[in-house]
């Protein structure tokens, strides 16, 4: 049996170079700061990096009327920055005290 000749596919025109994809930054779950125990909050604020303390102070300045229902965009961003700082410290190896009460 004779084989049939292969059909060649037409070559595609040269395409434009693809733009480089930016990888998304991992997002952490929001941490409810007010629900953490005082010992845990103290340990986080005293962390050697100082990122948590700076983010906590900024959140305190931006979120003055948050309890009365007036949440601004700056307050939301400061709250997210505080959560990210806590996660960064814990991922960096910070050890926290064992909680007294488990949920």
Rosetta blueprint (number, residue, H / E / L):
1 X L
2 X L
3 X L
4 X L
5 X L
6 X L
7 X L
8 X L
9 X L
10 X L
11 X L
12 X L
13 X L
14 X L
15 X L
16 X L
17 X L
18 X L
19 X L
20 X L
21 X L
22 X L
23 X L
24 X L
25 X L
26 X L
27 X L
28 X L
29 X L
30 X L
31 X L
32 X L
33 X H
34 X H
35 X H
36 X L
37 X L
38 X H
39 X H
40 X H
41 X H
42 X H
43 X H
44 X H
45 X H
46 X L
47 X L
48 X L
49 X L
50 X L
51 X H
52 X H
53 X H
54 X H
55 X H
56 X H
57 X H
58 X H
59 X H
60 X H
61 X H
62 X H
63 X L
64 X L
65 X L
66 X H
67 X H
68 X H
69 X L
70 X L
71 X L
72 X L
73 X H
74 X H
75 X H
76 X H
77 X H
78 X H
79 X H
80 X H
81 X H
82 X H
83 X H
84 X H
85 X H
86 X H
87 X H
88 X H
89 X H
90 X H
91 X H
92 X L
93 X L
94 X L
95 X L
96 X L
97 X L
98 X L
99 X L
100 X L
101 X L
102 X L
103 X L
